[in-house]
C-alpha cells in the first residue's frame, strides 16, 4: 500500500512527475479550477499535474495547512507567481491501495485564477507539441 500523502509531498519537493504513474489510480478524476468538466483517467490527470508541477512548484510554493481524513485530505497551499500571491487547496481522495482516485484544485483570488488559466494553457499546449 502507498503512503499517499508522504508520496505526494516527496513528488512535490522533487518535482518528479514520473512518480505520478504509481500514485494515480487508472480511473482517477481530476477537477481543475479553470476547466468546467472533470477530467477522467490517469493520462489526462498526469498531463494536468505535470503542467502544474512547472507552473506552481517554484521556490515560494508551500503547503500551509493540512486537514487529513482516513482516505482523503485537503492541503492548503500558497505560492507567488509573477508577483501574484496564489492561495489554493488541493483536495485528494485515495483508495484502499493508497492510489489517488480524485484530485480537485481550488484557487483564489480571481486574479490568481486568471493567471493560472493562462500559464496552465500555455504549458499544456507546449507539452502537446512535444508529444507529437
C-alpha positions in Angstrom: 0.0 0.0 0.0 1.2 3.5 -0.9 1.6 6.2 1.8 -0.4 8.7 -0.3 0.5 12.0 1.4 4.2 11.2 2.0 4.5 10.1 -1.6 2.7 13.2 -2.8 4.9 15.5 -0.7 8.0 13.8 -2.0 6.9 14.3 -5.6 6.2 18.0 -4.9 9.6 18.5 -3.3 11.5 16.7 -6.1 9.1 17.8 -8.9 9.1 14.2 -10.0 6.2 13.8 -12.5 7.3 10.2 -13.2 6.2 9.2 -9.7 2.6 10.1 -10.6 2.2 6.8 -12.5 2.2 4.7 -9.4 0.4 7.2 -7.3 -2.6 7.8 -9.5 -5.4 5.2 -10.0 -6.2 4.3 -13.6 -9.7 5.9 -13.2 -8.6 9.0 -11.3 -10.8 12.1 -11.8 -9.2 15.5 -11.9 -11.1 18.7 -11.2 -9.3 21.8 -12.5 -10.1 25.3 -11.2 -10.3 26.5 -14.8 -11.8 23.6 -16.8 -15.6 23.1 -16.4 -15.8 19.3 -16.8 -14.0 16.7 -14.7 -11.1 15.1 -16.5 -11.1 11.3 -16.1 -8.1 8.9 -16.4 -4.5 8.6 -15.5 -3.1 10.0 -18.8 -5.1 13.3 -18.7 -4.6 13.8 -15.0 -0.8 13.2 -15.4 -0.8 15.9 -18.1 -2.6 18.4 -15.9 -0.5 17.7 -12.8 2.7 17.6 -14.9 1.9 21.1 -16.2 1.1 22.2 -12.6 4.5 20.9 -11.4 6.1 23.5 -13.8 3.6 26.4 -13.1 3.1 26.1 -9.3 6.2 24.4 -7.8 8.7 27.3 -7.6 10.8 28.2 -4.5 7.9 30.1 -2.9 5.4 27.1 -3.0 4.5 25.8 0.4 1.7 23.9 2.0 0.4 25.9 4.9 -2.3 23.7 6.4 -3.4 20.1 6.1 -6.7 18.6 7.1 -6.4 14.8 6.9 -9.1 12.1 7.0 -8.7 8.3 6.7 -8.8 8.3 2.9 -8.8 12.0 1.9 -7.0 15.3 2.6 -7.3 19.0 2.0 -3.9 20.6 1.6 -3.9 24.4 1.6 -1.1 26.0 -0.3 0.4 29.4 -1.1 2.7 30.4 -3.9 3.8 33.6 -5.6 3.7 33.6 -9.4 4.6 36.7 -11.4 4.1 38.9 -8.3 0.6 37.5 -7.6 0.0 35.5 -4.4 -2.0 32.4 -5.2 -3.9 30.7 -2.4 -5.4 27.3 -3.0 -6.4 23.9 -1.8 -5.5 20.5 -3.3 -8.2 18.0 -2.3 -7.1 14.4 -2.6 -9.1 11.2 -2.2 -7.5 7.8 -2.4 -8.5 4.1 -2.5 -7.6 1.3 -0.2 -4.2 0.8 -2.0 -3.3 4.5 -1.5 -3.7 5.5 -5.1 -5.4 8.9 -5.7 -8.9 8.4 -7.2 -9.9 12.1 -7.1 -7.8 15.3 -7.2 -9.5 18.6 -7.0 -7.8 22.0 -7.1 -9.4 25.2 -5.8 -7.8 28.6 -6.2 -8.3 32.2 -5.1 -8.4 35.2 -5.8 -9.8 35.8 -9.2 -6.6 37.4 -10.4 -4.8 34.2 -9.5 -7.3 32.1 -11.3 -6.8 34.1 -14.5 -3.0 33.9 -14.2 -3.1 30.1 -13.6 -5.5 29.6 -16.5 -3.1 31.4 -18.9 0.0 29.6 -17.6 -1.5 26.2 -17.5 -2.9 26.6 -21.0 0.5 27.5 -22.3 2.2 24.6 -20.5 -0.4 22.1 -21.8 0.0 23.4 -25.4 3.8 23.1 -25.1 3.5 19.6 -23.7 1.1 18.5 -26.5 3.6 19.9 -29.1 6.5 17.9 -27.6 4.4 14.7 -27.7 3.7 15.0 -31.4 
